[in-house]
């Protein structure tokens, strides 16, 4: 089944606009992976990189978990694929499957949406130990948009290398 991607509105309030752009980029990542086998999703870019489409999905699951659950919600949860907090470990998805990785990513996206929707405003502030400073929900949402957009560019090249598909 193909991923549905809805374009962000041209005019909206700040929070609605941030939600829409974040969801647009989440859907873009999923679209880059549509129609590929587990083996194709695990195909790595080039040595020594372990980067693959499935690795990008794993990495972004960790990013969602870290920023929304650990920072904004203050949950004491470990990363999914790295006991020592190394986000790069997630890129190596040589043992991953679409079912496992997408289930974890979708669960983290659902947590993120719930946390964002429950926040009274974008001005909610939480301490980010990794950066050593307070951050707002607004900054977190903008950071996630940036993170997805950057990695969707990587996904463009990875997908083209797998089967020649571009421009999804």
ROBAVO-406179 format. One record per residue (C-alpha): residue in one letter; x, y, z. Coordinates in nm, 4 decimals. Each point is the difference from the previous one (the first is absolute). Layout:
BEGIN
+------+----------+----------+----------+
| resn |       c1 |       c2 |       c3 |
+------+----------+----------+----------+
|    A |        X |        Y |        Z |
...
+------+----------+----------+----------+
This chain:
BEGIN
+------+----------+----------+----------+
| resn |       c1 |       c2 |       c3 |
+------+----------+----------+----------+
|    X |   0.0000 |   0.0000 |   0.0000 |
|    X |   0.1366 |   0.3404 |  -0.0976 |
|    X |   0.0633 |   0.2625 |   0.2652 |
|    X |  -0.2360 |   0.2966 |  -0.0022 |
|    X |   0.1764 |   0.3353 |   0.0174 |
|    X |  -0.1978 |   0.3188 |   0.0494 |
|    X |   0.1710 |   0.3265 |  -0.0861 |
|    X |   0.0231 |   0.2615 |   0.2733 |
|    X |  -0.2435 |   0.2924 |  -0.0143 |
|    X |   0.1155 |   0.3291 |  -0.1495 |
|    X |  -0.1742 |   0.1944 |   0.2766 |
|    X |  -0.0443 |  -0.1260 |   0.3556 |
|    X |   0.0778 |   0.0775 |   0.3593 |
|    X |   0.3526 |  -0.0706 |   0.1196 |
|    X |  -0.0757 |  -0.3258 |   0.1788 |
|    X |  -0.2142 |  -0.1379 |  -0.2832 |
|    X |   0.2735 |   0.0936 |  -0.2486 |
|    X |   0.2743 |  -0.1702 |   0.2037 |
|    X |  -0.2120 |  -0.3155 |   0.0411 |
|    X |  -0.0801 |  -0.0088 |  -0.3711 |
|    X |   0.3619 |   0.0432 |  -0.1129 |
|    X |   0.1219 |  -0.2635 |   0.2459 |
|    X |  -0.2657 |  -0.2456 |  -0.1158 |
|    X |   0.0806 |   0.0800 |  -0.3647 |
|    X |   0.3651 |  -0.0902 |   0.0580 |
|    X |  -0.0911 |  -0.3138 |   0.1965 |
|    X |  -0.2189 |  -0.1121 |  -0.2901 |
|    X |   0.2761 |   0.0828 |  -0.2478 |
|    X |   0.2374 |  -0.2368 |   0.1785 |
|    X |  -0.2610 |  -0.2763 |  -0.0069 |
|    X |  -0.0616 |   0.0629 |  -0.3723 |
|    X |   0.3718 |  -0.0381 |  -0.0721 |
|    X |  -0.0288 |  -0.3531 |   0.1405 |
|    X |  -0.3260 |  -0.1018 |  -0.1695 |
|    X |   0.0106 |  -0.3122 |  -0.2147 |
|    X |   0.3460 |  -0.1184 |   0.1086 |
|    X |   0.0943 |  -0.3357 |   0.1494 |
|    X |   0.1845 |  -0.0361 |   0.3298 |
|    X |   0.3188 |  -0.0713 |  -0.1937 |
|    X |  -0.0418 |   0.3155 |  -0.2082 |
|    X |  -0.0749 |   0.2087 |   0.3098 |
|    X |   0.3200 |  -0.1314 |   0.1628 |
|    X |   0.2196 |   0.0769 |  -0.3040 |
|    X |   0.2834 |   0.2228 |   0.1166 |
|    X |   0.1161 |   0.3129 |  -0.1781 |
|    X |   0.3711 |  -0.0737 |  -0.0364 |
|    X |   0.2848 |  -0.1166 |   0.2215 |
|    X |   0.0797 |   0.0923 |   0.2659 |
|    X |  -0.3475 |   0.1461 |   0.0549 |
|    X |  -0.2661 |  -0.2275 |   0.1487 |
|    X |  -0.2728 |   0.2442 |  -0.1051 |
|    X |  -0.3111 |  -0.1571 |  -0.1555 |
|    X |  -0.3656 |   0.0925 |  -0.0345 |
|    X |  -0.0866 |  -0.2320 |   0.2874 |
|    X |   0.2832 |   0.1536 |   0.2013 |
|    X |  -0.1458 |   0.3473 |  -0.0591 |
|    X |  -0.3381 |  -0.1164 |   0.1304 |
|    X |   0.1695 |  -0.1491 |   0.3081 |
|    X |   0.1972 |   0.3207 |   0.0556 |
|    X |  -0.3109 |   0.2168 |  -0.0255 |
|    X |  -0.1848 |  -0.2265 |   0.2444 |
|    X |   0.2822 |   0.0703 |   0.2460 |
|    X |  -0.0181 |   0.3740 |  -0.0732 |
|    X |  -0.3778 |   0.0070 |   0.0601 |
|    X |   0.0469 |  -0.1969 |   0.3241 |
|    X |   0.2814 |   0.2189 |   0.1271 |
|    X |  -0.1544 |   0.3393 |  -0.0691 |
|    X |  -0.3647 |  -0.0580 |   0.0818 |
|    X |   0.0050 |  -0.2727 |   0.2627 |
|    X |   0.3330 |   0.0597 |   0.1738 |
|    X |   0.0277 |   0.3786 |  -0.0300 |
|    X |  -0.3524 |   0.1444 |  -0.0196 |
|    X |  -0.1832 |  -0.2688 |   0.2017 |
|    X |   0.2912 |  -0.0722 |   0.2366 |
|    X |  -0.0334 |  -0.3786 |  -0.0365 |
|    X |   0.2947 |  -0.2082 |   0.1160 |
|    X |   0.0083 |  -0.2355 |  -0.2993 |
|    X |   0.3096 |  -0.1316 |  -0.1764 |
|    X |   0.0510 |   0.0239 |  -0.3714 |
|    X |  -0.1399 |  -0.2975 |  -0.1899 |
|    X |   0.3166 |  -0.1146 |  -0.1801 |
|    X |   0.2818 |   0.1449 |   0.2108 |
|    X |   0.0537 |  -0.0657 |   0.3674 |
|    X |   0.2697 |   0.2702 |   0.0177 |
|    X |  -0.1922 |   0.2763 |  -0.1818 |
|    X |   0.1901 |  -0.0143 |  -0.3296 |
|    X |  -0.2458 |   0.1110 |  -0.2687 |
|    X |   0.2353 |  -0.1224 |  -0.2752 |
|    X |  -0.0489 |  -0.3630 |   0.1076 |
|    X |  -0.3559 |   0.0166 |  -0.1358 |
|    X |   0.1300 |   0.0541 |  -0.3541 |
|    X |   0.1256 |  -0.3586 |  -0.0155 |
|    X |  -0.3214 |  -0.1874 |  -0.0741 |
|    X |   0.1602 |  -0.3111 |  -0.1496 |
|    X |  -0.2101 |  -0.2174 |   0.2302 |
|    X |  -0.3208 |   0.2048 |  -0.0197 |
|    X |  -0.3300 |  -0.0709 |  -0.1690 |
|    X |  -0.2591 |   0.2417 |  -0.1348 |
|    X |  -0.2592 |  -0.1380 |   0.2430 |
|    X |   0.2186 |   0.0446 |   0.3085 |
|    X |   0.1526 |   0.3365 |  -0.0894 |
|    X |  -0.3159 |   0.1645 |  -0.1299 |
|    X |  -0.1978 |  -0.1215 |   0.3041 |
|    X |   0.2562 |   0.1640 |   0.2307 |
|    X |   0.0077 |   0.3214 |  -0.2050 |
|    X |  -0.3796 |   0.0219 |  -0.0212 |
|    X |  -0.0268 |  -0.0559 |   0.3757 |
|    X |   0.2437 |   0.2851 |   0.0645 |
|    X |  -0.1848 |   0.2298 |  -0.2416 |
|    X |  -0.3257 |  -0.0801 |   0.1835 |
|    X |   0.1654 |   0.0845 |   0.3352 |
|    X |   0.1345 |   0.3246 |  -0.1471 |
|    X |  -0.3398 |   0.1036 |  -0.1323 |
|    X |  -0.1628 |  -0.0756 |   0.3348 |
|    X |   0.2616 |   0.1995 |   0.1918 |
|    X |  -0.0205 |   0.2961 |  -0.2366 |
|    X |  -0.3811 |   0.0038 |   0.0050 |
|    X |  -0.0059 |  -0.0093 |   0.3806 |
|    X |   0.2415 |   0.2929 |   0.0373 |
|    X |  -0.1799 |   0.3209 |   0.0849 |
|    X |   0.2122 |   0.2053 |  -0.2394 |
|    X |   0.3109 |   0.0048 |  -0.2143 |
|    X |   0.1653 |   0.1962 |   0.2804 |
|    X |   0.0181 |  -0.3071 |   0.2267 |
|    X |   0.3603 |  -0.0195 |   0.1170 |
|    X |   0.1977 |  -0.3103 |   0.0927 |
|    X |   0.3643 |  -0.0613 |   0.0819 |
|    X |   0.2082 |  -0.1724 |  -0.2661 |
|    X |   0.2908 |  -0.1659 |   0.1799 |
|    X |   0.1792 |  -0.0771 |  -0.3261 |
|    X |   0.0155 |   0.3696 |  -0.0921 |
|    X |   0.0222 |   0.1145 |   0.3619 |
|    X |  -0.2790 |   0.2561 |  -0.0316 |
|    X |  -0.3735 |   0.0544 |   0.0041 |
|    X |  -0.1892 |  -0.0393 |  -0.3271 |
|    X |  -0.3564 |   0.0766 |  -0.1025 |
|    X |  -0.2468 |  -0.2333 |  -0.1700 |
|    X |   0.0198 |   0.2445 |  -0.2933 |
|    X |   0.3746 |  -0.0617 |  -0.0324 |
|    X |  -0.0525 |  -0.3776 |   0.0241 |
|    X |  -0.2576 |   0.0023 |  -0.2789 |
|    X |   0.2212 |   0.2192 |  -0.2202 |
|    X |   0.2991 |  -0.2225 |   0.0739 |
|    X |  -0.1970 |  -0.3120 |  -0.0990 |
|    X |  -0.1121 |   0.1663 |  -0.3244 |
|    X |   0.3643 |   0.0801 |  -0.0729 |
|    X |   0.1108 |  -0.3535 |   0.0918 |
|    X |  -0.2591 |  -0.1643 |  -0.2247 |
|    X |   0.0619 |   0.2385 |  -0.2898 |
|    X |   0.3751 |  -0.0632 |   0.0141 |
|    X |  -0.0402 |  -0.3763 |   0.0172 |
|    X |  -0.2682 |  -0.0015 |  -0.2698 |
|    X |   0.2704 |   0.1393 |  -0.2274 |
|    X |   0.2144 |  -0.3007 |   0.0911 |
|    X |  -0.3008 |  -0.2237 |  -0.0631 |
|    X |  -0.0311 |   0.1449 |  -0.3536 |
|    X |   0.3500 |  -0.1212 |  -0.0853 |
|    X |  -0.0404 |  -0.3331 |   0.1768 |
|    X |  -0.3254 |  -0.0748 |  -0.1793 |
|    X |   0.1460 |   0.0951 |  -0.3371 |
|    X |   0.2899 |  -0.2375 |   0.0686 |
|    X |  -0.2392 |  -0.2858 |   0.0782 |
|    X |  -0.2361 |   0.0155 |  -0.2976 |
|    X |   0.0472 |   0.3266 |  -0.1858 |
|    X |  -0.3136 |   0.1661 |   0.1407 |
|    X |   0.0418 |   0.3745 |   0.0535 |
|    X |  -0.2242 |   0.2880 |   0.0923 |
|    X |  -0.2357 |  -0.1814 |   0.2348 |
+------+----------+----------+----------+
